[in-house]
Amino acid sequence: MKIEGKCYCGSLRFSAEGDALFKGQCHCRECQYVSGGHPNVVIGMPEPGFEYTSGEPKVFKRKDLDNPVGREFCAECGTHILTRAPNLPGAVLIKVGTLDDQSVFGKAEMAIFTIDKQTYHTIPEGAACFERTPG
């Protein structure tokens, strides 16, 4: 599978190639901050098949955590493009809203950090649920 996408203003463009590693949503409190209150909906793709084809992202990592994720976003418009998680080496977690064709996502196969799920969050029927991260 090959997917492409961009930020809101178009300064950043990317492509990713390979089989999707997973399709999920994260309900953790940190993702709620980044998304404006909802879970982050992501497609995990192999890192070797990912590249920015236009522009360079800005990266944010929390300084108060021992092993923080890296959140890559557009410095111009602020669109969050992806997350690189130290506990998922070799993967990039691409935000589904940035895809040119969001239909490739289908629906979330899993939901993580449901311990932080809010009453207004919904999880697709049949999705595997984890209070924190699986495994």
DSSP file (Angstrom, degrees, kcal/mol; ACC not computed):
  #  RESIDUE AA STRUCTURE BP1 BP2  ACC     N-H-->O    O-->H-N    N-H-->O    O-->H-N    TCO  KAPPA ALPHA  PHI   PSI    X-CA   Y-CA   Z-CA
    1    1 A M              0   0    0      0, 0.0    17,-2.4     0, 0.0     2,-0.5   0.000 360.0 360.0 360.0 140.7    0.0    0.0    0.0
    2    2 A K  E     -A   17   0A   0     15,-0.2     2,-0.3    13,-0.0    15,-0.2  -0.992 360.0-178.1-122.1 128.5    1.2    3.5   -0.7
    3    3 A I  E     -A   16   0A   0     13,-3.0    13,-2.6    -2,-0.5     2,-0.3  -0.915   4.5-170.1-123.5 153.6   -0.4    6.5    1.1
    4    4 A E  E     +A   15   0A   0     -2,-0.3    96,-3.0    11,-0.2    97,-0.5  -0.944  13.8 152.6-136.6 158.4    0.3   10.2    0.7
    5    5 A G  E     -AB  14  99A   0      9,-1.9     9,-2.2    -2,-0.3     2,-0.3  -0.966  18.6-152.4-168.9-175.7   -0.8   13.2    2.7
    6    6 A K  E     -A   13   0A   0     92,-2.3     7,-0.2    -2,-0.3     2,-0.1  -0.966  27.7 -92.7-160.3 170.0   -0.1   16.7    3.9
    7    7 A C        -     0   0    0      5,-1.8     3,-0.4    -2,-0.3    66,-0.0  -0.337  52.3 -93.4 -82.4 174.5   -0.6   19.3    6.5
    8    8 A Y  S    S+     0   0    0      1,-0.2    -1,-0.1    -2,-0.1    70,-0.0   0.882 125.5  39.1 -59.0 -43.3   -3.4   21.8    6.4
    9    9 A C  S    S-     0   0    0      1,-0.0    -1,-0.2    70,-0.0     0, 0.0   0.612 108.3-120.6 -87.4 -11.4   -1.4   24.5    4.7
   10   10 A G  S    S+     0   0    0     -3,-0.4    -2,-0.1     2,-0.2    -1,-0.0   0.482  78.2 121.2  88.0   2.9    0.4   22.2    2.3
   11   11 A S  S    S+     0   0    0      1,-0.1     2,-0.5    -5,-0.0    -3,-0.0   0.851  73.9  48.3 -66.7 -33.6    3.9   23.1    3.5
   12   12 A L        +     0   0    0     43,-0.1    -5,-1.8    41,-0.0     2,-0.3  -0.920  66.7 174.1-109.3 132.4    4.6   19.5    4.5
   13   13 A R  E     +AC   6  54A   0     41,-2.1    40,-1.9    -2,-0.5    41,-1.5  -0.970   6.8 177.9-129.8 150.7    3.9   16.5    2.2
   14   14 A F  E     -AC   5  52A   0     -9,-2.2    -9,-1.9    -2,-0.3     2,-0.3  -0.949  16.5-157.0-144.9 164.0    4.7   12.9    2.9
   15   15 A S  E     -AC   4  51A   0     36,-2.3    36,-2.3    -2,-0.3     2,-0.4  -0.985   7.2-168.4-139.8 152.1    4.4    9.4    1.4
   16   16 A A  E     -AC   3  50A   0    -13,-2.6   -13,-3.0    -2,-0.3     2,-0.4  -0.999   4.0-168.2-141.3 138.8    4.5    6.0    3.1
   17   17 A E  E     +A    2   0A   0     32,-0.9   -15,-0.2    -2,-0.4     2,-0.2  -0.970  40.0  55.6-131.6 144.1    4.8    2.7    1.5
   18   18 A G  S    S-     0   0    0    -17,-2.4     2,-0.3    -2,-0.4    -2,-0.1  -0.723  87.6 -41.7 131.1-179.5    4.3   -0.9    2.9
   19   19 A D        -     0   0    0     -2,-0.2     2,-0.1     1,-0.1    -2,-0.1  -0.639  64.9-105.9 -80.8 137.3    1.7   -2.9    4.7
   20   20 A A        -     0   0    0     -2,-0.3    25,-0.2     1,-0.2     3,-0.1  -0.420  22.6-154.8 -60.8 133.2   -0.1   -1.2    7.5
   21   21 A L        -     0   0    0     23,-3.3     2,-0.3     1,-0.3    24,-0.2   0.838  70.0 -29.3 -79.3 -35.2    1.2   -2.4   10.9
   22   22 A F  E     -D   44   0B   0     22,-0.9    22,-2.6     2,-0.0     2,-0.4  -0.960  49.2-134.5-170.4 164.4   -2.1   -1.5   12.6
   23   23 A K  E     +D   43   0B   0     -2,-0.3    86,-3.1    20,-0.2    87,-1.0  -0.989  47.4 135.3-129.7 120.1   -5.0    0.8   12.5
   24   24 A G  E     -De  42 110B   0     18,-2.5    18,-2.7    -2,-0.4     2,-0.4  -0.874  45.8-121.2-153.3-178.7   -6.0    2.3   15.9
   25   25 A Q  E     -De  41 111B   0     85,-1.7    87,-2.4    -2,-0.3     2,-0.5  -0.998  18.3-147.8-136.7 141.1   -7.0    5.1   18.1
   26   26 A C  E     -De  40 112B   0     14,-2.5    14,-2.0    -2,-0.4    87,-0.2  -0.938  10.8-175.6-113.6 125.5   -5.2    6.3   21.3
   27   27 A H        +     0   0    0     85,-2.6    86,-0.2    -2,-0.5    -1,-0.1   0.280  36.7 135.8-100.8   8.4   -7.3    7.7   24.1
   28   28 A C     >  -     0   0    0     84,-0.2     4,-1.9     1,-0.1     3,-0.2  -0.141  67.4-114.3 -59.8 155.9   -4.4    8.8   26.4
   29   29 A R  H  > S+     0   0    0      1,-0.2     4,-1.9     2,-0.2     5,-0.1   0.862 115.8  56.6 -60.5 -37.0   -4.6   12.2   28.0
   30   30 A E  H  > S+     0   0    0      1,-0.2     4,-2.1     2,-0.2    -1,-0.2   0.918 107.1  48.4 -62.0 -43.9   -1.6   13.4   26.0
   31   31 A C  H  > S+     0   0    0      1,-0.2     4,-2.7     2,-0.2     6,-0.3   0.856 106.9  57.5 -64.6 -34.0   -3.3   12.6   22.7
   32   32 A Q  H  X>S+     0   0    0     -4,-1.9     5,-2.2     2,-0.2     4,-1.1   0.894 106.7  48.8 -64.0 -38.2   -6.5   14.3   23.9
   33   33 A Y  H  <5S+     0   0    0     -4,-1.9     3,-0.4     3,-0.2    -2,-0.2   0.954 114.4  45.0 -61.2 -49.3   -4.4   17.5   24.4
   34   34 A V  H  <5S+     0   0    0     -4,-2.1    -2,-0.2     1,-0.2    -1,-0.2   0.855 117.5  43.4 -65.4 -36.9   -2.9   17.2   20.9
   35   35 A S  H  <5S-     0   0    0     -4,-2.7    -1,-0.2     3,-0.3    -2,-0.2   0.587 115.0-107.8 -88.1 -10.4   -6.2   16.4   19.2
   36   36 A G  T  <5S-     0   0    0     -4,-1.1    -3,-0.2    -3,-0.4    -4,-0.1   0.659  85.6 -34.8  89.3  16.8   -8.3   19.0   21.0
   37   37 A G  S   <S+     0   0    0     -5,-2.2    -5,-0.2     1,-0.5    81,-0.1   0.213 115.8  89.7 125.8 -15.4  -10.2   16.4   23.1
   38   38 A H  S    S-     0   0    0     -6,-0.3    -1,-0.5    -7,-0.2    -3,-0.3  -0.580  82.4 -86.0-106.0 171.0  -10.6   13.3   21.0
   39   39 A P        -     0   0    0      0, 0.0     2,-0.5     0, 0.0   -12,-0.2  -0.382  45.2-109.0 -68.4 155.2   -8.5   10.2   20.6
   40   40 A N  E     -D   26   0B   0    -14,-2.0   -14,-2.5   -12,-0.1     2,-0.6  -0.755  28.2-148.3 -82.4 130.9   -5.8   10.3   18.0
   41   41 A V  E     +D   25   0B   0     -2,-0.5    55,-2.4   -16,-0.2    56,-0.4  -0.909  28.5 173.2-104.3 120.4   -6.7    8.1   15.1
   42   42 A V  E     -DF  24  95B   0    -18,-2.7   -18,-2.5    -2,-0.6     2,-0.5  -0.889  34.1-147.7-132.5 155.3   -3.5    6.6   13.5
   43   43 A I  E     -DF  23  94B   0     51,-2.1    51,-2.1    -2,-0.3     2,-0.5  -0.992  25.7-138.6-118.2 121.4   -2.3    4.2   10.9
   44   44 A G  E     +DF  22  93B   0    -22,-2.6   -23,-3.3    -2,-0.5   -22,-0.9  -0.686  28.6 178.2 -81.2 124.5    1.0    2.5   11.9
   45   45 A M  E     - F   0  92B   0     47,-2.6    47,-2.5    -2,-0.5     2,-0.2  -0.901  38.6 -88.9-125.7 154.7    3.3    2.3    8.9
   46   46 A P  E >   - F   0  91B   0      0, 0.0     3,-1.1     0, 0.0   -29,-0.3  -0.440  32.4-139.4 -63.2 128.5    6.9    0.9    8.5
   47   47 A E  G >  S+     0   0    0     43,-2.8     3,-1.9     1,-0.2    44,-0.1   0.863  98.3  62.1 -58.6 -39.8    9.4    3.7    9.2
   48   48 A P  G 3  S+     0   0    0      0, 0.0    -1,-0.2     0, 0.0   -30,-0.1   0.795 103.7  50.5 -60.3 -25.4   11.7    2.7    6.3
   49   49 A G  G <  S+     0   0    0     -3,-1.1   -32,-0.9   -32,-0.2     2,-0.4   0.407  94.6  94.3 -91.0   2.7    8.9    3.3    3.8
   50   50 A F  E <   +C   16   0A   0     -3,-1.9     2,-0.3   -34,-0.2   -34,-0.2  -0.757  45.0 157.3 -99.4 140.7    8.1    6.8    5.1
   51   51 A E  E     -C   15   0A   0    -36,-2.3   -36,-2.3    -2,-0.4     2,-0.6  -0.978  41.6-120.9-154.8 148.3    9.5   10.1    3.8
   52   52 A Y  E     -C   14   0A   0     -2,-0.3   -38,-0.3   -38,-0.2     3,-0.1  -0.797  23.7-173.1 -82.5 126.4    8.7   13.8    3.7
   53   53 A T  E    S+     0   0A   0    -40,-1.9     2,-0.3    -2,-0.6   -39,-0.2   0.571  72.5  23.3 -98.0 -12.1    8.5   14.7    0.1
   54   54 A S  E    S-C   13   0A   0    -41,-1.5   -41,-2.1     1,-0.2    -1,-0.3  -0.933 112.3  -3.7-154.9 129.2    8.1   18.5    0.8
   55   55 A G  S    S-     0   0    0     -2,-0.3    -1,-0.2   -43,-0.2   -42,-0.1   0.021  71.4 -93.9  81.0 171.4    9.2   20.6    3.8
   56   56 A E        -     0   0    0     -3,-0.1    19,-0.4   -44,-0.0     2,-0.1  -0.994  34.9-130.2-127.3 132.2   10.7   19.7    7.1
   57   57 A P        -     0   0    0      0, 0.0     2,-0.4     0, 0.0    17,-0.2  -0.361  12.3-126.1 -79.0 160.2    8.7   19.0   10.3
   58   58 A K  E     -G   73   0B   0     15,-2.9    15,-2.5    -2,-0.1     2,-0.4  -0.822  27.9-142.9 -95.3 146.3    9.2   20.5   13.7
   59   59 A V  E     -G   72   0B   0     -2,-0.4     2,-0.4    13,-0.2    13,-0.2  -0.937  12.7-165.6-118.1 134.5    9.5   17.9   16.4
   60   60 A F  E     +G   71   0B   0     11,-2.3    11,-2.7    -2,-0.4     2,-0.4  -0.975   9.9 172.8-119.4 131.5    8.2   18.2   20.0
   61   61 A K        -     0   0    0     -2,-0.4     9,-0.1     9,-0.2     2,-0.1  -0.997  36.6-114.5-133.4 131.1    9.2   15.9   22.8
   62   62 A R    >   -     0   0    0      7,-0.4     3,-0.5    -2,-0.4    -2,-0.0  -0.415  17.4-154.2 -64.0 135.5    8.1   16.5   26.4
   63   63 A K  T 3  S+     0   0    0      1,-0.2    -1,-0.1    -2,-0.1     0, 0.0   0.626  87.8  64.6 -85.6 -14.7   11.1   17.3   28.6
   64   64 A D  T 3  S+     0   0    0      2,-0.0     2,-0.3     0, 0.0    -1,-0.2   0.428  90.4  78.7 -90.3   1.3    9.5   16.0   31.8
   65   65 A L  S <  S-     0   0    0     -3,-0.5    -4,-0.0     1,-0.1     0, 0.0  -0.854  72.2-139.9-111.6 147.2    9.3   12.4   30.6
   66   66 A D  S    S+     0   0    0     -2,-0.3    -1,-0.1     1,-0.2    -3,-0.0   0.869 100.1  16.8 -69.7 -38.0   12.1    9.8   30.6
   67   67 A N  S    S-     0   0    0     20,-0.0    -1,-0.2     2,-0.0    20,-0.2  -0.525  86.3-179.9-136.8  66.2   11.2    8.3   27.2
   68   68 A P        -     0   0    0      0, 0.0     2,-0.1     0, 0.0    -7,-0.0  -0.248  28.1-114.2 -74.2 156.2    8.9   10.7   25.4
   69   69 A V        -     0   0    0     16,-0.1     2,-0.6    17,-0.1    -7,-0.4  -0.482  28.2-121.4 -76.2 157.8    7.3   10.2   22.0
   70   70 A G  E     - H   0  84B   0     14,-2.7    14,-2.5    -2,-0.1     2,-0.6  -0.922  22.4-159.6-102.3 122.3    8.4   12.6   19.2
   71   71 A R  E     -GH  60  83B   0    -11,-2.7   -11,-2.3    -2,-0.6     2,-0.5  -0.909   5.8-157.2-105.5 120.0    5.4   14.5   17.7
   72   72 A E  E     +GH  59  82B   0     10,-2.7     9,-2.5    -2,-0.6    10,-1.5  -0.835  23.4 158.3-102.6 130.2    6.2   15.8   14.2
   73   73 A F  E     -GH  58  80B   0    -15,-2.5   -15,-2.9    -2,-0.5     2,-0.5  -0.915  46.1 -86.7-145.7 166.8    4.1   18.8   13.0
   74   74 A C     >  -     0   0    0      5,-2.1     4,-1.7    -2,-0.3   -66,-0.0  -0.673  25.8-153.7 -79.6 125.6    4.0   21.7   10.6
   75   75 A A  T  4 S+     0   0    0     -2,-0.5    -1,-0.1   -19,-0.4   -16,-0.0   0.696  93.1  51.7 -71.3 -18.4    5.8   24.7   12.0
   76   76 A E  T  4 S+     0   0    0      3,-0.1    -1,-0.2     1,-0.1    -2,-0.0   0.947 129.7   8.8 -83.2 -54.8    3.6   26.9    9.7
   77   77 A C  T  4 S-     0   0    0      2,-0.1    -2,-0.2     0, 0.0    -1,-0.1   0.573  93.7-122.3-108.1 -11.9    0.0   25.7   10.4
   78   78 A G     <  +     0   0    0     -4,-1.7     2,-0.1     1,-0.3    -3,-0.1   0.463  49.4 161.1  88.2   1.0    0.6   23.4   13.4
   79   79 A T        -     0   0    0     -6,-0.1    -5,-2.1     1,-0.1     2,-0.6  -0.376  39.7-130.8 -61.9 128.4   -0.9   20.2   11.8
   80   80 A H  E     +H   73   0B   0     -7,-0.2    -7,-0.3     1,-0.2    18,-0.1  -0.726  30.1 176.7 -80.2 116.0    0.3   17.1   13.7
   81   81 A I  E     -     0   0B   0     -9,-2.5    14,-2.7    -2,-0.6     2,-0.3   0.912  52.6 -24.4 -89.4 -50.3    1.5   14.7   11.0
   82   82 A L  E     -HI  72  94B   0    -10,-1.5   -10,-2.7    12,-0.2     2,-0.4  -0.966  47.1-128.0-158.8 169.8    2.8   11.8   13.0
   83   83 A T  E     -HI  71  93B   0     10,-1.6    10,-2.7    -2,-0.3     2,-0.5  -0.979   9.4-156.1-126.5 140.6    4.3   10.3   16.2
   84   84 A R  E     -H   70   0B   0    -14,-2.5   -14,-2.7    -2,-0.4     8,-0.1  -0.979  17.4-161.2-115.1 117.4    7.4    8.3   16.6
   85   85 A A    >   -     0   0    0     -2,-0.5     3,-2.2     6,-0.3     6,-0.2  -0.860  18.7-143.7-104.6 127.8    7.2    6.2   19.8
   86   86 A P  T 3  S+     0   0    0      0, 0.0    -1,-0.1     0, 0.0   -17,-0.1   0.801 103.3  57.1 -57.6 -28.9   10.3    4.7   21.4
   87   87 A N  T 3  S+     0   0    0      1,-0.2   -18,-0.0   -20,-0.2    -3,-0.0   0.454 105.8  52.9 -84.2   2.0    8.4    1.6   22.3
   88   88 A L  S X  S-     0   0    0     -3,-2.2     3,-1.5     3,-0.1    -3,-0.3  -0.492  78.5-174.8-128.9  63.0    7.5    1.0   18.6
   89   89 A P  T 3   +     0   0    0      0, 0.0     3,-0.1     0, 0.0    -2,-0.0  -0.300  69.7  26.1 -61.3 141.8   10.8    1.1   16.8
   90   90 A G  T 3  S+     0   0    0      1,-0.3   -43,-2.8   -44,-0.1     2,-0.3   0.511 105.4  97.3  86.0   5.1   10.6    0.9   13.1
   91   91 A A  E <   -F   46   0B   0     -3,-1.5     2,-0.4   -45,-0.3    -6,-0.3  -0.929  53.8-157.9-126.8 150.6    7.1    2.4   12.9
   92   92 A V  E     -F   45   0B   0    -47,-2.5   -47,-2.6    -2,-0.3     2,-0.9  -0.987  16.2-142.4-120.8 139.0    5.6    5.8   12.3
   93   93 A L  E     -FI  44  83B   0    -10,-2.7   -10,-1.6    -2,-0.4     2,-0.4  -0.833  22.1-161.2-104.2  96.5    2.1    6.6   13.6
   94   94 A I  E     -FI  43  82B   0    -51,-2.1   -51,-2.1    -2,-0.9     2,-0.4  -0.623  20.4-119.5 -85.9 131.6    0.5    8.7   10.9
   95   95 A K  E >   -F   42   0B   0    -14,-2.7     3,-2.0    -2,-0.4     4,-0.3  -0.568  17.8-142.5 -71.3 122.3   -2.5   10.8   11.8
   96   96 A V  G >  S+     0   0    0    -55,-2.4     3,-1.7    -2,-0.4    -1,-0.2   0.803  95.2  67.1 -60.0 -32.8   -5.3    9.6    9.5
   97   97 A G  G 3  S+     0   0    0    -56,-0.4    -1,-0.3     1,-0.3     5,-0.1   0.664  95.3  58.3 -63.7 -15.4   -6.7   13.2    9.1
   98   98 A T  G <  S+     0   0    0     -3,-2.0   -92,-2.3   -17,-0.2    -1,-0.3   0.531  82.0 109.0 -90.8  -6.8   -3.6   14.1    7.2
   99   99 A L  B <   -B    5   0A   0     -3,-1.7     3,-0.4    -4,-0.3   -94,-0.3  -0.448  68.1-139.4 -73.5 140.9   -4.1   11.4    4.5
  100  100 A D  S    S+     0   0    0    -96,-3.0     2,-0.5     1,-0.3   -95,-0.1   0.880 104.3  31.8 -61.9 -38.2   -5.1   12.5    1.0
  101  101 A D    >   +     0   0    0    -97,-0.5     3,-1.4     1,-0.1    -1,-0.3  -0.841  69.2 178.3-123.2  92.4   -7.4    9.5    0.9
  102  102 A Q  G >   +     0   0    0     -2,-0.5     3,-1.7    -3,-0.4     4,-0.5   0.671  69.6  80.8 -68.3 -16.4   -8.7    8.8    4.4
  103  103 A S  G 3  S+     0   0    0      1,-0.3     3,-0.5     2,-0.2    -1,-0.3   0.724  74.6  74.5 -65.1 -20.1  -10.8    5.9    3.2
  104  104 A V  G <  S+     0   0    0     -3,-1.4    -1,-0.3     1,-0.2     3,-0.1   0.741  88.2  63.8 -64.0 -20.0   -7.7    3.6    3.2
  105  105 A F  S <  S+     0   0    0     -3,-1.7     2,-1.1     1,-0.2    -1,-0.2   0.909  74.0 179.4 -70.1 -42.0   -8.0    3.6    7.0
  106  106 A G        -     0   0    0     -4,-0.5     2,-0.3    -3,-0.5    -1,-0.2  -0.651  56.1 -32.7  76.3-101.2  -11.4    1.9    7.2
  107  107 A K  S    S-     0   0    0     -2,-1.1     2,-0.1    -3,-0.1   -84,-0.1  -0.979  72.9 -81.3-148.8 161.1  -11.9    1.7   10.9
  108  108 A A        -     0   0    0     -2,-0.3   -84,-0.3     1,-0.2     3,-0.1  -0.403  27.6-165.9 -64.3 132.8   -9.8    1.3   14.0
  109  109 A E  S    S+     0   0    0    -86,-3.1    19,-2.5     1,-0.2     2,-0.3   0.630  74.9  17.7 -90.0 -18.2   -8.9   -2.3   14.8
  110  110 A M  E     -ej  24 128B   0    -87,-1.0   -85,-1.7    17,-0.3     2,-0.4  -0.991  59.8-150.4-151.8 156.4   -7.8   -1.4   18.3
  111  111 A A  E     -ej  25 129B   0     17,-2.8    19,-2.3    -2,-0.3     3,-0.3  -0.999  18.8-165.1-129.8 129.8   -8.1    1.3   21.0
  112  112 A I  E     +e   26   0B   0    -87,-2.4   -85,-2.6    -2,-0.4    21,-0.2  -0.770  64.9  26.1-115.3 162.2   -5.4    1.9   23.5
  113  113 A F    >   +     0   0    0     19,-2.0     3,-1.9    17,-0.4    18,-0.2   0.874  63.4 159.6  55.2  42.4   -5.3    3.8   26.8
  114  114 A T  G >   +     0   0    0     16,-2.3     3,-1.3    -3,-0.3    17,-0.2   0.660  61.3  79.5 -66.6 -13.1   -9.0    3.3   27.3
  115  115 A I  G 3  S+     0   0    0     16,-1.5    -1,-0.3     1,-0.3    17,-0.1   0.783  98.7  42.0 -61.3 -25.7   -8.3    4.0   30.9
  116  116 A D  G <  S+     0   0    0     -3,-1.9    -1,-0.3    15,-0.3    -2,-0.2   0.336  86.9 133.9-101.0   4.2   -8.3    7.7   29.8
  117  117 A K    <   -     0   0    0     -3,-1.3     2,-0.2    -4,-0.1    -3,-0.1  -0.274  48.3-139.1 -59.8 137.0  -11.3    7.4   27.5
  118  118 A Q    >   -     0   0    0    -81,-0.1     3,-1.8     1,-0.1    -1,-0.1  -0.594  22.5-110.4 -93.5 159.8  -13.9   10.1   27.9
  119  119 A T  T 3  S+     0   0    0      1,-0.3    -1,-0.1    -2,-0.2    -2,-0.1   0.769 117.8  55.1 -62.8 -25.7  -17.7    9.5   27.8
  120  120 A Y  T 3  S+     0   0    0      2,-0.1     2,-0.3     0, 0.0    -1,-0.3   0.433  88.0  97.5 -89.2   0.9  -18.0   11.3   24.4
  121  121 A H    <   -     0   0    0     -3,-1.8     2,-0.4   -83,-0.1   -83,-0.0  -0.684  60.5-155.8 -85.3 142.6  -15.3    9.0   22.8
  122  122 A T        -     0   0    0     -2,-0.3    -2,-0.1    -5,-0.0    -4,-0.0  -0.925   5.6-155.2-119.2 148.1  -16.6    6.1   20.7
  123  123 A I        -     0   0    0     -2,-0.4     3,-0.1   -12,-0.0   -12,-0.1  -0.979  30.5-108.8-119.9 131.0  -14.8    2.9   19.9
  124  124 A P    >   -     0   0    0      0, 0.0     3,-2.0     0, 0.0     2,-0.0  -0.255  42.9 -95.9 -59.0 143.1  -15.8    0.9   16.8
  125  125 A E  T 3  S+     0   0    0      1,-0.3     3,-0.1     3,-0.0     0, 0.0  -0.351 110.3  20.6 -58.4 134.9  -17.6   -2.4   17.4
  126  126 A G  T 3  S+     0   0    0      1,-0.3    -1,-0.3    -3,-0.1     2,-0.2   0.317  87.4 137.5  88.2  -7.9  -15.2   -5.3   17.4
  127  127 A A    <   -     0   0    0     -3,-2.0    -1,-0.3     1,-0.1   -17,-0.3  -0.506  60.3-114.5 -71.9 137.3  -12.1   -3.2   18.1
  128  128 A A  E     -j  110   0B   0    -19,-2.5   -17,-2.8    -2,-0.2     2,-0.4  -0.525  34.5-149.5 -68.5 136.7   -9.6   -4.8   20.6
  129  129 A C  E     -j  111   0B   0    -19,-0.2     2,-0.4    -2,-0.2   -17,-0.2  -0.918  16.2-176.3-117.9 138.0   -9.4   -2.6   23.7
  130  130 A F        -     0   0    0    -19,-2.3   -16,-2.3    -2,-0.4   -17,-0.4  -0.998  26.5-143.6-133.5 130.7   -6.5   -2.1   26.0
  131  131 A E  S    S-     0   0    0     -2,-0.4   -16,-1.5   -18,-0.2   -15,-0.3   0.857  95.2  -9.2 -60.0 -34.0   -6.4    0.0   29.2
  132  132 A R  S    S-     0   0    0    -19,-0.2   -19,-2.0     1,-0.2   -18,-0.2  -0.003 119.8 -34.3-128.8-123.3   -2.9    1.0   28.3
  133  133 A T        -     0   0    0    -21,-0.2    -1,-0.2   -20,-0.1    -2,-0.1  -0.840  67.3-104.7-106.4 149.4   -0.7   -0.5   25.5
  134  134 A P              0   0    0      0, 0.0    -4,-0.1     0, 0.0    -1,-0.1  -0.301 360.0 360.0 -69.0 153.4   -0.9   -4.1   24.5
  135  135 A G              0   0    0     -2,-0.0     0, 0.0     0, 0.0     0, 0.0   0.421 360.0 360.0  86.8 360.0    1.7   -6.6   25.4
